[in-house]
Amino acid sequence: MTHVVIIGNGVAGITAARALRVREPAWAITVISGESAYHYSRPALMYVFMGHMRYQDCKPYEDDLWERENITLVRDWVVAIDAERSTLALHHGAPIAYDKLLIATGSKSNRFGWPGQDLPGVQGLYDLMDLKALYEASETARHATIVGGGLIGIELAEMLHSRNIHVTLLVREKSYWSNILPPGESALVNEHIREHGMDLRLETELEEILPGRDGRVARVRTKDGTEIDTQIVGLTAGVSPNIDLVRDTAIRTNRGVLVDWSLRTNIENIYAAGDCAEIVREGEERNLLQQVWYTGKMQGETVARAMAGEDVSYDPGIWYNSAKFLDLEYQTYGQVPARAVDGQTQLWWQHRNGKRGVRLVYDTKTKHFLGLNTIGIRYRHRVCESWLREQRDIEFVIANLGTANFDTEFFARDEREMAVSFREQMA
């Protein structure tokens, strides 16, 4: 009997396990995770902390599902992979042999060697251990400092703000998340953060994290010499593939575990998927590294087919992401560079109240629609994706913006204003 072992019970690993079970009813499938007994939704952790959900509500599946689907769950940490013998060493349990292995170890918070970064009270926000540490630290904290601007940073800021903890955000760039957001969207987010009473400090870099008498974090010092009293430091300057387990093995790595388009590594019976997988793009300047929930799910489905023997290639599809900056909704579809790109034209509309904006991007020569951002407005995924798949021209998109809006009656005037503004910019 073929035995498949999956390291990691996040969305990529669990999706692969369930998809494999459908394709191969007789195979033995084992999922190993030291973090949690059962799969849970990582994006939901902030809502547990804020009291909007219970932890059990974060588990998409009933606990007895795994027994019913004959998927074995092992609560332990894998400490070594012996690719030559096809065995795994565990921290507590006996070694486990496999016929096929899937590495789905996810990401970890970036740490850049700041003095004091390992002090108690300094943490990222990624998993249940981080959530537990945050619960403990927030019981007595009066002030928190978030280092880094991005989606995780604003989530952590909102979580702490909900418990009446004063939040300072240190952002190295001139504007929030400006390596991803174009200037208009980023400026809206800056203003929104400050309107919520948070201390947003742009062009400010962390120099050092300083302890108090009890050995816990007590202050941070910025590169301009400013010291800030703080009891919690959130390190949210991005995440990196969690590949510590495979660094000293025969499995090839770069930023992540290197895989081909079928998500197979250089070892015939070993695969990788999700945040830790880096797809080699021959002839391209950079490989493909995708670290969002829905791509993890897509890769889990693809790798299950590959492990079952299908000739399959991962299709990343049309790029999409959504998030909230506090209560400000954000969506992005397709190609929306943070800065202007030769051969592309960007159109930007912002509502007079400063709370909503839409950006359209199109090919300057062909007029083909390439992507859009919405902020403070929610558009229908199906409609936006169809425009991109069908390579609609920009005039078609402008004329049909109302079909994408979830509340066309409320925003009808906005769409008329948008159309006028966009056409004026194109003239």
C-alpha positions in Angstrom: 0.0 0.0 0.0 1.3 3.5 -0.9 1.9 5.7 2.1 1.7 9.4 1.6 3.0 11.7 4.4 2.2 15.4 4.5 4.3 17.7 6.8 2.0 20.6 7.7 -1.8 20.8 8.3 -2.3 24.3 6.8 -4.5 24.9 3.8 -2.1 23.4 1.2 -1.4 20.2 3.2 -5.0 19.6 4.2 -6.4 20.3 0.7 -3.9 17.8 -0.7 -4.8 15.2 1.9 -8.5 15.4 1.1 -8.1 15.5 -2.6 -5.7 12.5 -2.5 -8.2 10.5 -0.5 -10.9 11.1 -3.3 -8.4 9.9 -6.0 -6.8 7.1 -4.0 -9.2 5.4 -1.6 -6.8 2.6 -0.7 -3.7 4.7 0.0 -2.5 5.4 3.6 -2.4 9.2 4.2 -0.7 10.7 7.3 -0.6 14.4 8.2 2.0 15.6 10.7 1.8 18.9 12.6 3.4 19.9 15.9 1.4 23.2 16.0 -2.2 22.0 16.3 -4.2 18.8 16.4 -6.5 19.9 13.7 -6.5 22.2 10.7 -7.8 25.7 11.4 -8.1 28.9 9.4 -5.1 31.1 10.0 -6.8 34.3 8.7 -9.5 33.9 11.4 -7.0 34.1 14.3 -7.4 37.9 14.6 -11.2 37.5 15.0 -10.7 35.0 17.8 -8.4 37.4 19.6 -10.9 40.2 19.1 -13.8 38.1 20.5 -15.7 37.9 17.3 -15.2 34.1 17.0 -14.4 31.1 19.1 -11.4 29.0 18.2 -13.6 26.0 17.4 -15.3 28.2 14.8 -12.0 28.5 13.0 -11.9 24.8 12.2 -13.6 24.3 8.8 -14.1 20.5 9.4 -15.6 18.4 12.2 -12.9 16.7 14.3 -14.2 13.3 13.4 -13.9 13.9 9.6 -10.3 12.6 9.5 -11.3 9.3 11.0 -14.2 9.0 8.6 -11.9 9.8 5.6 -9.2 7.5 7.0 -6.6 10.2 7.2 -4.2 9.8 10.1 -3.3 12.9 12.1 0.0 13.0 14.1 0.6 15.7 16.6 4.4 16.0 16.5 7.3 18.0 15.0 9.3 16.6 12.1 13.0 17.2 13.0 14.7 15.6 10.0 14.1 14.2 6.5 16.1 11.3 5.3 15.4 11.5 1.5 17.7 8.5 0.7 15.8 6.2 3.1 12.4 7.9 2.7 12.0 8.3 6.5 11.2 11.2 8.8 12.5 11.6 12.3 10.0 13.1 14.8 10.7 15.1 18.0 8.7 12.7 20.3 7.5 9.7 18.2 9.2 6.9 16.3 10.4 7.5 12.8 7.9 7.3 10.0 8.5 5.8 6.6 6.9 7.2 3.4 6.5 6.3 -0.2 5.6 9.9 -1.2 6.2 13.0 0.8 4.6 16.5 0.6 6.3 19.4 2.3 3.7 22.0 3.3 5.5 23.8 6.1 4.1 27.3 5.3 5.9 30.6 6.2 7.5 32.2 9.2 7.8 35.9 10.2 10.9 37.7 9.0 13.5 38.7 11.6 16.4 40.8 10.3 18.9 40.5 13.2 17.7 43.4 15.3 19.3 43.5 18.7 16.7 42.3 21.2 14.5 40.6 18.6 14.3 37.4 20.7 13.2 39.1 24.0 10.0 38.0 25.6 7.2 40.2 24.3 8.6 40.3 20.7 6.7 38.2 18.2 5.2 37.8 14.8 1.6 36.9 13.9 1.4 33.6 12.0 0.3 30.7 14.1 -1.4 29.5 17.3 1.8 29.9 19.4 1.9 33.6 18.3 -1.8 34.0 19.3 -1.1 32.4 22.7 1.9 34.7 23.3 -0.2 37.7 22.3 -3.0 36.8 24.7 -0.4 36.7 27.6 1.4 39.9 26.7 -1.8 41.9 26.1 -3.0 41.3 29.7 -0.7 43.9 31.1 0.4 45.9 28.0 -0.4 49.6 27.7 1.5 50.2 24.4 2.5 48.1 21.4 4.9 48.8 18.6 4.4 47.2 15.2 7.5 47.0 12.9 6.6 46.9 9.2 3.8 48.0 7.0 1.6 45.4 5.3 -1.4 43.2 5.8 -0.1 41.4 8.8 1.0 44.6 10.5 -2.4 46.3 10.2 -4.2 43.1 11.4 -2.0 43.0 14.5 -2.5 46.7 15.1 -6.3 46.3 14.9 -6.2 43.3 17.3 -4.2 45.3 19.9 -6.2 48.5 19.3 -9.4 46.5 20.1 -8.1 45.9 23.6 -7.4 49.6 24.2 -3.7 49.1 23.8 -2.0 52.2 22.2 -0.4 51.2 18.9 2.6 52.8 17.1 3.5 51.6 13.6 7.1 52.0 12.4 7.2 51.9 8.6 10.4 52.3 6.7 8.8 53.5 3.5 7.4 57.0 2.7 3.8 55.6 2.8 2.1 52.5 4.1 2.7 49.3 2.1 4.0 51.4 -0.8 6.0 48.6 -2.3 2.6 47.0 -3.2 0.1 49.9 -3.1 0.2 52.7 -5.7 0.4 56.2 -4.1 -3.4 57.0 -4.1 -4.3 53.8 -2.3 -1.4 54.0 0.1 -2.3 57.6 1.0 -5.9 56.6 1.8 -4.6 53.9 4.1 -2.2 56.3 5.9 -5.1 58.6 6.6 -7.4 55.8 7.7 -4.9 54.4 10.2 -4.4 57.8 11.8 -8.1 58.5 11.9 -8.4 55.4 14.1 -6.0 56.9 16.7 -2.9 54.9 15.8 0.5 56.5 15.7 1.8 55.9 12.2 5.5 56.9 11.8 6.6 56.8 8.2 10.2 56.7 7.1 11.1 55.3 10.5 13.3 52.3 11.0 13.8 50.1 14.0 17.4 50.2 15.5 17.1 48.1 18.7 14.7 46.5 21.1 15.6 47.1 24.7 14.7 45.0 27.8 13.4 46.1 31.2 14.5 44.8 34.6 12.3 41.8 34.2 14.0 40.8 31.0 11.0 41.5 28.8 10.8 44.1 26.1 10.4 47.6 27.6 11.5 50.1 24.8 12.4 50.3 21.2 15.0 52.7 19.7 14.6 54.0 16.2 17.5 54.9 13.9 17.0 58.6 14.6 17.6 57.9 18.3 14.0 58.1 19.4 13.0 55.7 22.2 9.4 54.5 22.7 8.1 52.7 25.8 6.4 49.5 24.7 5.4 46.2 26.2 4.8 44.4 22.9 6.8 44.5 19.7 5.1 42.9 16.6 7.6 42.0 13.9 5.5 42.1 10.7 8.1 43.0 8.0 6.8 40.2 5.8 7.2 36.4 5.9 9.6 33.9 4.4 9.1 30.3 3.4 9.6 28.0 6.4 12.3 25.7 5.0 14.6 25.2 8.0 13.7 21.5 7.9 15.1 20.9 4.4 18.1 23.2 4.3 20.7 20.5 5.0 19.1 17.8 2.9 19.4 16.8 -0.8 16.2 18.7 -1.5 17.1 21.9 -3.5 16.1 25.2 -2.0 16.4 28.9 -2.8 14.0 31.3 -1.1 11.7 28.3 -0.8 11.7 24.6 -1.7 12.4 24.5 -5.4 9.7 22.7 -7.4 8.6 22.3 -11.1 5.1 23.1 -12.4 3.8 19.8 -11.1 5.1 20.8 -7.6 7.7 18.0 -7.6 11.2 18.7 -6.1 14.4 17.4 -7.4 13.8 14.2 -5.4 11.4 11.9 -7.4 9.0 11.1 -4.5 9.1 14.5 -2.7 6.8 17.4 -3.4 6.1 20.8 -1.9 3.1 23.1 -2.0 1.8 26.3 -0.4 3.8 29.2 1.1 7.1 27.1 1.3 7.1 26.2 -2.4 9.1 28.1 -5.0 8.2 27.2 -8.6 11.1 27.4 -11.0 10.3 29.5 -14.0 12.9 28.6 -16.7 14.0 31.7 -18.6 12.3 34.1 -16.2 14.1 36.6 -14.0 12.3 35.4 -10.8 10.7 32.2 -9.7 7.1 32.1 -8.6 6.5 32.3 -4.8 2.8 32.7 -3.8 1.9 33.1 -0.2 -1.9 33.7 0.1 -4.6 31.4 1.2 -6.3 30.7 -2.1 -3.1 29.9 -3.9 -2.2 27.4 -1.1 -5.5 25.7 -1.7 -5.0 25.6 -5.5 -1.5 24.2 -5.1 -2.9 21.6 -2.7 -5.4 20.4 -5.3 -2.7 20.4 -8.0 -0.1 18.5 -6.0 -2.7 15.8 -5.0 -3.3 15.1 -8.7 0.5 15.0 -9.4 1.1 12.6 -6.5 -1.7 10.4 -7.8 0.2 10.1 -11.1 -1.6 12.6 -13.3 0.3 14.7 -15.8 -0.6 18.0 -14.4 0.8 21.5 -14.3 -0.1 24.2 -11.7 -2.1 27.1 -13.2 -1.7 30.2 -11.0 -4.6 31.8 -12.8 -5.4 35.5 -12.5 -3.8 37.1 -9.5 -6.3 38.2 -6.9 -6.1 39.2 -3.2 -8.4 40.9 -0.8 -7.9 42.4 2.7 -9.1 45.0 5.1 -7.2 47.9 6.5 -9.2 48.2 9.7 -12.7 48.7 8.2 -11.4 49.8 4.8 -11.9 47.0 2.2 -9.2 46.4 -0.4 -9.3 44.2 -3.5 -6.8 43.7 -6.3 -7.1 41.8 -9.6 -4.5 41.1 -12.3 -1.5 43.5 -12.8 -1.5 46.7 -10.7 2.1 47.8 -10.2 2.9 50.1 -7.3 4.7 52.4 -9.8 4.0 53.2 -13.5 5.4 50.7 -16.0 6.4 51.4 -19.6 3.7 50.3 -22.0 0.9 50.5 -19.3 -1.5 53.3 -18.4 -3.0 53.7 -14.9 -6.3 55.6 -14.2 -7.1 56.6 -10.6 -10.4 57.9 -9.2 -10.9 58.9 -5.6 -14.2 59.8 -4.0 -14.4 63.3 -2.6 -14.9 61.9 0.9 -11.4 60.4 0.8 -12.7 56.9 1.7 -13.0 55.2 -1.6 -10.9 54.7 -4.7 -10.6 52.6 -7.9 -7.5 52.2 -10.1 -7.7 50.7 -13.6 -4.6 49.5 -15.5 -4.5 48.8 -19.3 -2.1 48.2 -22.1 -1.4 51.6 -23.6 -1.1 50.2 -27.2 -3.7 47.5 -27.3 -6.1 49.0 -24.8 -6.5 45.6 -23.2 -7.6 45.7 -19.5 -4.8 44.4 -17.2 -5.9 44.9 -13.7 -7.7 47.0 -11.0 -7.5 47.9 -7.3 -10.6 48.9 -5.3 -10.4 50.4 -1.9 -13.5 51.2 0.2 -15.6 49.5 -2.6 -16.2 45.8 -3.1 -16.4 44.4 -6.7 -17.7 41.0 -7.8 -14.8 38.5 -8.2 -16.6 36.7 -11.1 -17.1 39.9 -13.1 -13.5 41.3 -12.6 -11.9 37.9 -13.5 -14.0 37.6 -16.6 -12.9 41.0 -17.9 -9.3 39.8 -17.5 -9.8 36.3 -19.0 -11.7 37.7 -21.9 -9.1 40.5 -22.5 -11.7 43.2 -22.5 -10.6 46.6 -23.6 -10.5 49.5 -21.2 -13.6 51.3 -22.6 -15.7 48.2 -22.1 -14.6 48.0 -18.4 -15.3 51.6 -17.8 -18.7 51.3 -19.4 -19.6 48.2 -17.3 -18.2 49.1 -13.9 -21.7 49.0 -12.4 -22.0 45.3 -13.2 -19.1 44.6 -10.9 -20.3 46.6 -7.9 -22.1 44.7 -5.1 -24.3 47.7 -4.4 -25.0 49.4 -7.7 -27.9 51.5 -6.5 -25.9 53.0 -3.6 -22.8 53.6 -5.8 -24.5 54.5 -9.1 -23.4 58.2 -8.8 -19.9 57.0 -8.1 -19.7 55.0 -11.2 -20.9 57.9 -13.3 -18.2 60.1 -11.7 -15.6 57.4 -12.2 -16.4 57.0 -15.9 -16.1 60.8 -16.5 -12.8 61.0 -14.6 -11.3 57.9 -16.3 -12.2 59.2 -19.8 -10.8 62.6 -19.0 -7.5 61.0 -18.0 -7.5 59.0 -21.2 -8.1 62.1 -23.5 
